[in-house]
Structures are given as structure tokens and as C-alpha cells.
Amino acid sequence: MQYTILVVNLGGTSTKVAVYENDQSLISETMSHPTDEIIRPLHDQIDFRLDVITGFLGRNDINPESIDIVSARGGLLKPIEGGTYDINGKMTDDLGSYRYGRHASNLSGIIAARFREKYGCRAVITDPVVVDELTDAVRLTGLSGIERKSVFHALNQKAVARKYAASIGKRYADVNVIVSHMGGGITVGAHEKGRVIDVNDGLSGEGPMSPTRTGSLPNGSLARYITENSLDYDSIYEILTKEGGFISLAGTQDALELEKRAVSGDAATEKIFRALAAQLAKEIGSRSAILKGQVDQIIFTGGMAHSTYLIDLVRPYISFIAPVSVYPGEEEMQALAEGAYRVLTGREEMKTYM
């Protein structure tokens, strides 16, 4: 049976749209938006963004009523386990009220629900960033009132883990893998039989440093830095998540440019990459311990996975743990389409957001 799947992925400055027949892409487009539209409050962008999506369908002679299901990028919701979820009223209420955070991705689910109301199809999200499958053992910290959170590149991490499993003729639920997504933020997840039982909170800068994030810092030194510079919460959070890493150490977040400097012999830049490689290796090593050494594969993905230079720096640290696979870039649109297709074909049960 043939299904037509509309995939929508809204970012702060753009709207990504694609149409799939089953799990095969037919057409896709990324549309950037004028400043006067994207500076408006998110709720005021709904009609504009919906018009952009229906305009895309019209330009490509696709009847909106032919869409069987809309698969949308998940926004900031309460912590939930991985999977594909029906976009119900509870979900759109939480997305629209920004109860768990404000981000343009919240609009994806709201617009998918609007599209469903108008054209009579189904609407789902798959593996949002708030997927939380942590064990209690890794969630608890040594300070009462503070627990570790699971906020990571769930969609792409789970997608490449499934791809690896399929490549060896197994299901995602049958393998143990460590996935390192390396982009503007870096998250390293321990995937045990289809569940991410440990991962660093890349959104807040925990774990390895990245182009824009500091990574985990020594507690005492961080406390002193905050007091000596009289920083409030918003100021230190900005530093940890937007002004750290490559920006703080090298003045730019352009990983490709910095790699060129390092390869050409710039000692200062080479030092940064070697430090990042060591931090990645330590994060991967800790995930292997959580998996009790039972690791089938270590997987690198995300934009910086294009850097063979960086991965070659990490390999000597981790080669004793498991073989390495590299799936560079992100496959969010494909992953969203596949999530919807698994539900449509009965290979995965659709979940309910409660």
C-alpha cells in the first residue's frame, strides 16, 4: 500500500518541508523567511508558516487532501519515552502555552494539527529532544534538588542507531550502541536495546565542549567565575551555551575553518581539537561503562562527523571498546518520515501523550 507523508520541521528562521511516498523522498525544500516575519511572536507565525507549507504543496501540484499523515518535528514537551506520538489536544496545549520551553519547533506540532483539521489526515511527532529514558542510577546527583536531565538529539541519534542495526540485519531493540551526535552541541548516548539509558544534556552544555558550548566545567572554578564576574542566571547560561567552546577558545564557531587551521599546523587550534577528542573519548568511555562493556558499535553523526581529522583523533582512545561507524550530517526529515511510516504499516504502535 502506498502512503503519502508530509514532513514539516520548523526552525527559528526557516521551514523545512518534504513529501514522501512511504519512506522514499519525492520532493523537499528549505524555505528561509524574511526578518519581519520571524521576529513576530511564535504564535503569530502560525498562519504564515501554514501558508508556506500549503504553498509548497501547490507549487509542486500536490493535493493537500492526498496527504495520509503529517509527521512533525517534536517541540519542547514534558519528558517522554522515545517513539511516535499522536498529536492530541494535550500536546498542542503544552506546545502552544510553552509550558516546557519556547522554541520555533513547538510550531511544527501545532501546524500539523491545524493541517489535520483542515484536510482530514493523521498527525504525529517522533522522538523529540525531550525523550527521557534515563535510568535512576544516572539521573540522581549528589545535590538534593538537582537531577540530571535528558535533552539531546534524540531524533537523529535513534535514526542512525536504527540504520546501523538494519545494516547488520537486526532491529534497534536488539543492539547496544553508543551514538555521538556532533553539531553546535554534542550529545553522546548509550542505547541499550532501543532505549537511551544515559546521555549528556547537550542543550545546557553538559558533556564535551562544542562549537558554542563550554562542556562540563570544574565546579569550584565555575562557582568562582560566576561570583567574580557578578553573573546572574541568564548571563552565565548564555556563556555556557552560546559563548563557550570554539567561540571562547578560538573566536569562531566555524569548525571547518578551525580544522583547516589545525591541519595546516596551527598549534593553538590543534590543541583545541586534541582536547575535544579527549573529552569525546571520556564521554564515550563512560557510556561504555554504563553498558557494562557490551557495545556492538560506536557511531558518529551530525555535522562535525564529516571531519575525519577529528574522528581520527578520537579513534585511538576508543578502538578497544567497539568498532566505529560514521553517518555524517543529520537525517531529521528522513527519520520523521520513517517514524510515521512505521506507525502506518503497523511496525510500531503509536503512543499517546498524556
The 8 nearest C-alpha neighbors of each residue, nearest first, counted from 0:
[[1, 2, 21, 344, 343, 20, 3, 340],
 [2, 0, 21, 20, 3, 67, 4, 22],
 [3, 1, 21, 20, 67, 4, 0, 66],
 [2, 4, 20, 66, 67, 19, 21, 5],
 [3, 5, 19, 68, 18, 69, 66, 67],
 [4, 6, 18, 69, 17, 70, 68, 19],
 [7, 5, 70, 17, 16, 69, 71, 18],
 [8, 6, 16, 71, 15, 107, 70, 9],
 [7, 9, 15, 72, 71, 107, 14, 16],
 [10, 8, 14, 104, 107, 15, 103, 13],
 [11, 9, 13, 103, 12, 104, 14, 8],
 [10, 12, 103, 13, 9, 37, 102, 104],
 [13, 11, 10, 32, 31, 37, 14, 34],
 [14, 12, 31, 10, 30, 32, 11, 9],
 [13, 15, 9, 30, 29, 10, 8, 16],
 [16, 14, 29, 8, 7, 28, 9, 30],
 [17, 15, 7, 28, 6, 27, 14, 29],
 [18, 16, 27, 6, 26, 5, 28, 19],
 [17, 19, 5, 26, 4, 25, 24, 6],
 [20, 18, 24, 4, 25, 23, 3, 21],
 [19, 21, 3, 23, 2, 22, 4, 24],
 [20, 22, 2, 23, 19, 1, 340, 3],
 [23, 21, 337, 20, 19, 336, 340, 24],
 [24, 22, 19, 20, 21, 25, 333, 336],
 [23, 25, 19, 26, 18, 20, 22, 17],
 [26, 24, 19, 18, 23, 20, 27, 17],
 [27, 25, 18, 17, 24, 28, 19, 59],
 [28, 26, 17, 16, 18, 25, 29, 24],
 [27, 29, 16, 15, 30, 17, 26, 55],
 [30, 28, 15, 14, 16, 31, 13, 27],
 [29, 31, 14, 13, 28, 15, 32, 16],
 [32, 30, 13, 12, 29, 14, 33, 15],
 [31, 33, 13, 12, 30, 34, 36, 37],
 [34, 32, 35, 36, 37, 31, 12, 38],
 [33, 35, 37, 36, 38, 32, 12, 39],
 [34, 36, 33, 38, 37, 39, 32, 44],
 [37, 35, 34, 33, 38, 39, 32, 44],
 [36, 38, 34, 39, 35, 12, 33, 32],
 [39, 37, 36, 35, 34, 40, 41, 33],
 [38, 40, 37, 36, 41, 43, 44, 35],
 [41, 39, 43, 42, 38, 44, 37, 36],
 [40, 42, 44, 43, 39, 103, 45, 106],
 [43, 41, 44, 40, 45, 95, 106, 39],
 [42, 44, 41, 40, 45, 39, 46, 47],
 [45, 43, 41, 47, 42, 46, 48, 39],
 [46, 44, 48, 47, 43, 42, 49, 110],
 [47, 45, 49, 48, 44, 50, 43, 110],
 [46, 48, 50, 44, 45, 49, 51, 43],
 [47, 49, 51, 45, 50, 46, 44, 52],
 [50, 48, 46, 52, 51, 47, 45, 53],
 [49, 51, 47, 53, 48, 52, 54, 46],
 [52, 50, 48, 54, 49, 53, 55, 47],
 [51, 53, 55, 49, 54, 50, 48, 56],
 [54, 52, 56, 50, 55, 51, 57, 49],
 [53, 55, 57, 51, 52, 56, 50, 58],
 [56, 54, 52, 58, 53, 57, 51, 59],
 [57, 55, 61, 53, 59, 54, 58, 60],
 [56, 58, 54, 60, 59, 55, 61, 53],
 [59, 57, 55, 56, 60, 54, 61, 53],
 [58, 60, 56, 57, 61, 55, 26, 54],
 [61, 59, 57, 58, 56, 62, 55, 63],
 [62, 60, 56, 59, 57, 63, 65, 58],
 [61, 63, 64, 65, 60, 56, 57, 66],
 [64, 62, 65, 66, 61, 118, 56, 53],
 [63, 65, 62, 118, 66, 119, 120, 67],
 [64, 66, 63, 62, 67, 3, 61, 120],
 [67, 65, 3, 64, 63, 68, 4, 120],
 [68, 66, 120, 3, 4, 2, 65, 121],
 [67, 69, 121, 4, 120, 122, 66, 5],
 [70, 68, 122, 5, 6, 4, 111, 121],
 [69, 71, 6, 123, 124, 335, 122, 339],
 [72, 70, 7, 124, 107, 108, 6, 8],
 [71, 73, 8, 124, 107, 74, 104, 7],
 [74, 72, 127, 124, 71, 125, 108, 104],
 [73, 75, 105, 104, 76, 127, 72, 94],
 [76, 74, 100, 99, 105, 129, 94, 73],
 [77, 75, 99, 74, 78, 129, 93, 94],
 [76, 78, 79, 99, 129, 75, 93, 98],
 [79, 77, 129, 131, 130, 76, 80, 149],
 [80, 78, 130, 131, 77, 81, 129, 132],
 [81, 79, 130, 131, 132, 82, 78, 126],
 [80, 82, 126, 130, 79, 83, 131, 125],
 [81, 83, 126, 125, 84, 80, 350, 349],
 [82, 84, 125, 349, 124, 350, 338, 123],
 [85, 83, 350, 123, 124, 349, 351, 86],
 [84, 86, 123, 87, 351, 122, 350, 349],
 [87, 85, 123, 122, 90, 84, 112, 108],
 [86, 88, 90, 89, 85, 91, 352, 351],
 [87, 89, 91, 90, 92, 86, 93, 112],
 [88, 90, 92, 87, 91, 93, 353, 352],
 [89, 91, 93, 87, 92, 88, 86, 94],
 [90, 92, 94, 88, 93, 109, 89, 95],
 [93, 91, 89, 95, 90, 94, 96, 88],
 [94, 92, 90, 96, 98, 91, 95, 97],
 [95, 93, 91, 97, 105, 92, 96, 90],
 [94, 96, 92, 97, 93, 91, 105, 109],
 [95, 97, 98, 93, 94, 92, 91, 99],
 [98, 96, 100, 101, 94, 95, 99, 93],
 [99, 97, 96, 93, 100, 94, 76, 95],
 [98, 100, 76, 97, 75, 77, 93, 101],
 [101, 99, 97, 75, 98, 102, 76, 94],
 [100, 102, 97, 103, 75, 105, 99, 98],
 [103, 101, 104, 105, 100, 74, 75, 11],
 [102, 104, 11, 105, 10, 106, 9, 41],
 [103, 105, 74, 9, 106, 102, 107, 10],
 [106, 104, 74, 94, 103, 107, 102, 108],
 [105, 107, 109, 104, 108, 103, 110, 9],
 [108, 106, 110, 104, 71, 105, 109, 9],
 [107, 109, 111, 110, 106, 71, 105, 112],
 [110, 108, 106, 112, 111, 107, 91, 113],
 [109, 111, 113, 112, 107, 108, 106, 114],
 [112, 110, 108, 114, 113, 109, 122, 69],
 [111, 113, 115, 109, 110, 114, 122, 108],
 [114, 112, 110, 116, 115, 111, 109, 117],
 [115, 113, 111, 117, 112, 116, 118, 110],
 [114, 116, 120, 112, 119, 118, 113, 117],
 [117, 115, 113, 114, 119, 118, 112, 120],
 [116, 118, 114, 115, 119, 113, 120, 112],
 [117, 119, 115, 64, 116, 120, 114, 63],
 [118, 120, 115, 116, 117, 121, 64, 114],
 [119, 121, 115, 67, 68, 118, 66, 122],
 [120, 122, 68, 115, 69, 67, 119, 123],
 [121, 123, 69, 68, 86, 111, 70, 85],
 [124, 122, 85, 70, 86, 84, 71, 69],
 [123, 125, 71, 73, 84, 70, 83, 72],
 [124, 126, 83, 82, 338, 127, 335, 84],
 [125, 127, 154, 81, 82, 153, 130, 83],
 [128, 126, 73, 129, 130, 125, 153, 154],
 [129, 127, 151, 153, 150, 130, 152, 126],
 [128, 130, 150, 78, 127, 131, 149, 76],
 [131, 129, 79, 80, 81, 128, 78, 127],
 [132, 130, 149, 80, 78, 79, 133, 129],
 [131, 133, 196, 195, 80, 194, 134, 130],
 [134, 132, 196, 197, 131, 138, 135, 195],
 [133, 135, 136, 196, 137, 138, 132, 197],
 [136, 134, 138, 137, 139, 133, 196, 132],
 [135, 137, 134, 138, 139, 133, 140, 197],
 [138, 136, 135, 134, 139, 197, 133, 147],
 [137, 139, 147, 135, 146, 136, 134, 133],
 [138, 140, 146, 137, 136, 135, 147, 141],
 [141, 139, 142, 146, 145, 138, 147, 143],
 [140, 142, 143, 139, 145, 146, 144, 138],
 [143, 141, 140, 145, 144, 146, 139, 147],
 [144, 142, 145, 141, 140, 146, 139, 147],
 [143, 145, 142, 146, 140, 141, 139, 147],
 [146, 144, 143, 142, 140, 147, 139, 141],
 [147, 145, 139, 140, 138, 148, 144, 143],
 [146, 148, 138, 139, 140, 145, 149, 137],
 [149, 147, 200, 150, 146, 138, 131, 199],
 [148, 150, 131, 200, 151, 129, 198, 130],
 [151, 149, 200, 129, 128, 148, 202, 201],
 [150, 152, 128, 153, 201, 186, 200, 149],
 [151, 153, 128, 154, 155, 156, 186, 180],
 [152, 154, 156, 128, 151, 155, 126, 157],
 [155, 153, 126, 157, 156, 152, 158, 127],
 [154, 156, 158, 157, 153, 152, 331, 330],
 [157, 155, 153, 158, 159, 154, 152, 178],
 [156, 158, 160, 155, 154, 159, 153, 161],
 [157, 159, 155, 161, 160, 156, 334, 154],
 [160, 158, 162, 161, 156, 157, 163, 155],
 [159, 161, 157, 163, 162, 158, 156, 164],
 [162, 160, 171, 164, 158, 159, 163, 165],
 [163, 161, 159, 165, 160, 164, 166, 158],
 [162, 164, 166, 160, 165, 161, 159, 167],
 [163, 165, 169, 161, 166, 171, 170, 162],
 [164, 166, 168, 162, 169, 167, 163, 161],
 [167, 165, 163, 164, 168, 162, 169, 161],
 [166, 168, 165, 164, 169, 163, 170, 162],
 [169, 167, 165, 166, 164, 170, 163, 162],
 [170, 168, 164, 165, 167, 173, 171, 174],
 [169, 171, 173, 172, 164, 165, 161, 168],
 [170, 172, 161, 193, 173, 164, 174, 160],
 [171, 173, 192, 193, 170, 174, 191, 194],
 [172, 174, 192, 170, 171, 169, 175, 193],
 [175, 173, 192, 171, 172, 176, 295, 191],
 [174, 176, 191, 294, 295, 190, 192, 293],
 [177, 175, 296, 190, 294, 295, 297, 189],
 [176, 178, 189, 297, 188, 190, 298, 296],
 [177, 179, 298, 188, 187, 299, 297, 156],
 [180, 178, 187, 299, 186, 298, 181, 300],
 [181, 179, 300, 301, 186, 185, 299, 187],
 [182, 180, 185, 301, 303, 179, 300, 302],
 [181, 183, 184, 302, 301, 303, 185, 180],
 [184, 182, 210, 211, 209, 185, 181, 212],
 [185, 183, 182, 209, 201, 181, 212, 186],
 [184, 186, 181, 180, 201, 182, 209, 207],
 [185, 187, 201, 180, 199, 179, 151, 188],
 [186, 188, 179, 198, 178, 199, 180, 283],
 [189, 187, 198, 178, 177, 197, 190, 195],
 [188, 190, 177, 197, 286, 195, 196, 176],
 [191, 189, 195, 176, 194, 175, 177, 193],
 [190, 192, 175, 194, 193, 195, 189, 196],
 [191, 193, 172, 173, 174, 175, 194, 190],
 [192, 194, 172, 171, 191, 190, 195, 173],
 [193, 195, 191, 190, 196, 192, 132, 81],
 [196, 194, 190, 189, 132, 197, 188, 191],
 [195, 197, 133, 132, 134, 194, 189, 190],
 [198, 196, 189, 133, 195, 188, 137, 286],
 [199, 197, 188, 187, 189, 149, 200, 186],
 [198, 200, 206, 186, 201, 205, 187, 149],
 [201, 199, 150, 205, 202, 149, 203, 148],
 [200, 202, 204, 186, 205, 203, 184, 185],
 [203, 201, 200, 204, 150, 184, 151, 240],
 [204, 202, 201, 240, 205, 200, 239, 236],
 [203, 205, 214, 201, 212, 240, 202, 213],
 [206, 204, 215, 214, 200, 201, 199, 203],
 [205, 207, 214, 215, 199, 204, 208, 201],
 [208, 206, 214, 278, 279, 209, 215, 185],
 [207, 209, 214, 213, 244, 212, 275, 206],
 [208, 210, 244, 212, 211, 184, 185, 183],
 [209, 211, 245, 252, 244, 183, 212, 246],
 [212, 210, 241, 243, 244, 209, 242, 246],
 [213, 211, 243, 240, 244, 209, 204, 208],
 [214, 212, 243, 244, 208, 239, 204, 215],
 [213, 215, 208, 207, 204, 206, 205, 212],
 [216, 214, 205, 206, 207, 213, 204, 217],
 [215, 217, 218, 214, 221, 213, 220, 205],
 [218, 216, 220, 219, 221, 215, 222, 214],
 [219, 217, 221, 220, 216, 222, 223, 215],
 [220, 218, 222, 221, 217, 223, 224, 216],
 [219, 221, 223, 222, 217, 218, 224, 216],
 [220, 222, 224, 218, 223, 219, 217, 225],
 [221, 223, 219, 225, 220, 224, 218, 226],
 [222, 224, 220, 226, 221, 225, 227, 219],
 [223, 225, 221, 227, 222, 226, 220, 228],
 [224, 226, 230, 222, 228, 223, 227, 229],
 [227, 225, 229, 223, 228, 224, 222, 230],
 [228, 226, 224, 229, 225, 223, 230, 222],
 [227, 229, 226, 225, 230, 224, 223, 231],
 [230, 228, 226, 227, 225, 231, 224, 234],
 [229, 231, 225, 228, 234, 235, 226, 232],
 [230, 232, 234, 233, 235, 229, 225, 236],
 [233, 231, 235, 234, 236, 230, 237, 225],
 [234, 232, 236, 235, 231, 237, 230, 238],
 [235, 233, 237, 231, 236, 232, 230, 238],
 [234, 236, 238, 237, 232, 233, 230, 239],
 [235, 237, 239, 233, 238, 234, 232, 240],
 [238, 236, 234, 235, 241, 240, 239, 233],
 [237, 239, 242, 235, 236, 241, 240, 243],
 [238, 240, 236, 213, 212, 237, 243, 204],
 [241, 239, 212, 237, 204, 238, 203, 236],
 [242, 240, 211, 237, 238, 212, 243, 239],
 [241, 243, 238, 211, 246, 247, 240, 239],
 [244, 242, 213, 212, 247, 211, 246, 239],
 [243, 245, 213, 212, 209, 211, 210, 208],
 [244, 246, 210, 248, 249, 252, 247, 251],
 [247, 245, 250, 251, 252, 244, 249, 243],
 [246, 248, 243, 244, 245, 250, 249, 242],
 [247, 249, 245, 246, 250, 244, 243, 271],
 [250, 248, 245, 246, 251, 247, 268, 252],
 [251, 249, 246, 247, 248, 245, 252, 253],
 [250, 252, 246, 253, 249, 245, 210, 247],
 [251, 253, 210, 246, 245, 254, 211, 250],
 [254, 252, 256, 251, 255, 257, 210, 245],
 [253, 255, 257, 256, 252, 258, 210, 303],
 [256, 254, 258, 257, 253, 259, 306, 303],
 [255, 257, 259, 258, 253, 254, 260, 251],
 [258, 256, 260, 254, 259, 255, 261, 253],
 [257, 259, 261, 255, 260, 256, 254, 262],
 [258, 260, 256, 262, 257, 261, 263, 255],
 [261, 259, 257, 263, 258, 265, 262, 268],
 [260, 262, 269, 265, 258, 268, 264, 263],
 [261, 263, 259, 264, 260, 258, 265, 269],
 [264, 262, 260, 261, 265, 259, 258, 266],
 [263, 265, 261, 262, 266, 260, 269, 268],
 [264, 266, 261, 260, 268, 267, 263, 269],
 [267, 265, 269, 268, 264, 270, 261, 260],
 [266, 268, 270, 269, 265, 271, 261, 249],
 [269, 267, 261, 271, 270, 266, 265, 260],
 [268, 270, 261, 266, 272, 271, 267, 265],
 [269, 271, 273, 267, 268, 272, 266, 274],
 [272, 270, 268, 274, 269, 273, 275, 267],
 [273, 271, 275, 269, 274, 270, 276, 268],
 [272, 274, 276, 270, 275, 271, 269, 277],
 [273, 275, 271, 277, 272, 276, 270, 278],
 [274, 276, 272, 278, 277, 273, 279, 271],
 [277, 275, 313, 273, 279, 274, 278, 312],
 [276, 278, 280, 274, 275, 279, 281, 273],
 [279, 277, 275, 281, 207, 280, 276, 274],
 [280, 278, 276, 282, 277, 281, 207, 275],
 [279, 281, 277, 283, 278, 282, 284, 316],
 [282, 280, 284, 278, 283, 279, 285, 277],
 [283, 281, 279, 285, 284, 280, 278, 286],
 [284, 282, 280, 286, 281, 285, 279, 287],
 [283, 285, 281, 287, 282, 286, 280, 288],
 [284, 286, 288, 282, 287, 283, 281, 289],
 [287, 285, 289, 283, 288, 189, 284, 290],
 [288, 286, 290, 284, 292, 285, 289, 291],
 [287, 289, 291, 285, 290, 286, 292, 284],
 [288, 290, 286, 291, 287, 285, 189, 197],
 [289, 291, 287, 288, 292, 293, 286, 294],
 [292, 290, 288, 289, 293, 287, 294, 286],
 [291, 293, 287, 290, 288, 294, 320, 289],
 [292, 294, 291, 290, 295, 175, 287, 288],
 [295, 293, 175, 176, 296, 292, 321, 287],
 [294, 296, 175, 176, 321, 174, 293, 297],
 [297, 295, 176, 322, 321, 294, 323, 298],
 [296, 298, 323, 177, 176, 178, 322, 321],
 [299, 297, 178, 324, 325, 323, 177, 179],
 [298, 300, 325, 179, 304, 178, 326, 180],
 [299, 301, 327, 180, 326, 304, 328, 325],
 [302, 300, 328, 181, 180, 329, 182, 327],
 [301, 303, 328, 182, 304, 305, 327, 181],
 [304, 302, 305, 181, 306, 301, 182, 327],
 [303, 305, 327, 300, 306, 302, 301, 299],
 [304, 306, 303, 327, 302, 307, 328, 301],
 [307, 305, 308, 304, 309, 303, 310, 255],
 [306, 308, 310, 309, 311, 305, 304, 312],
 [307, 309, 306, 311, 310, 312, 258, 262],
 [310, 308, 312, 311, 306, 307, 313, 276],
 [309, 311, 313, 307, 312, 308, 314, 306],
 [312, 310, 314, 308, 313, 309, 307, 315],
 [311, 313, 309, 310, 314, 276, 308, 273],
 [312, 314, 276, 310, 311, 316, 315, 280],
 [313, 315, 311, 317, 316, 318, 312, 310],
 [316, 314, 318, 317, 313, 312, 311, 319],
 [317, 315, 314, 313, 280, 318, 319, 277],
 [316, 318, 314, 319, 320, 315, 280, 313],
 [317, 319, 320, 314, 315, 321, 316, 322],
 [318, 320, 317, 321, 316, 322, 315, 314],
 [321, 319, 318, 317, 294, 292, 322, 287],
 [320, 322, 296, 318, 319, 294, 295, 297],
 [323, 321, 296, 297, 318, 324, 320, 295],
 [322, 324, 297, 298, 296, 321, 325, 299],
 [325, 323, 298, 297, 299, 326, 322, 296],
 [324, 326, 299, 298, 327, 300, 304, 323],
 [325, 327, 300, 299, 328, 324, 159, 304],
 [328, 326, 300, 304, 305, 301, 325, 302],
 [329, 327, 301, 302, 300, 326, 304, 330],
 [328, 330, 301, 331, 155, 327, 302, 300],
 [329, 331, 333, 332, 334, 155, 328, 158],
 [330, 332, 334, 333, 329, 155, 335, 154],
 [333, 331, 335, 334, 330, 336, 6, 17],
 [332, 334, 336, 330, 335, 331, 337, 22],
 [335, 333, 331, 337, 332, 336, 158, 330],
 [336, 334, 338, 332, 337, 333, 70, 125],
 [337, 335, 333, 339, 334, 338, 22, 340],
 [336, 338, 340, 334, 339, 335, 22, 341],
 [339, 337, 335, 341, 340, 336, 125, 83],
 [338, 340, 342, 336, 337, 341, 70, 343],
 [339, 341, 337, 343, 342, 338, 344, 21],
 [342, 340, 346, 347, 338, 344, 339, 343],
 [343, 341, 347, 345, 339, 340, 344, 348],
 [342, 344, 340, 341, 345, 339, 346, 2],
 [345, 343, 341, 342, 346, 340, 347, 339],
 [344, 346, 342, 347, 343, 341, 348, 340],
 [347, 345, 341, 344, 342, 348, 343, 340],
 [348, 346, 342, 341, 345, 349, 344, 83],
 [347, 349, 342, 350, 345, 346, 83, 341],
 [350, 348, 83, 84, 342, 347, 85, 351],
 [349, 351, 84, 83, 348, 85, 352, 82],
 [350, 352, 84, 85, 353, 349, 87, 86],
 [353, 351, 90, 84, 350, 89, 87, 85],
 [352, 351, 89, 90, 87, 79, 77, 350]]
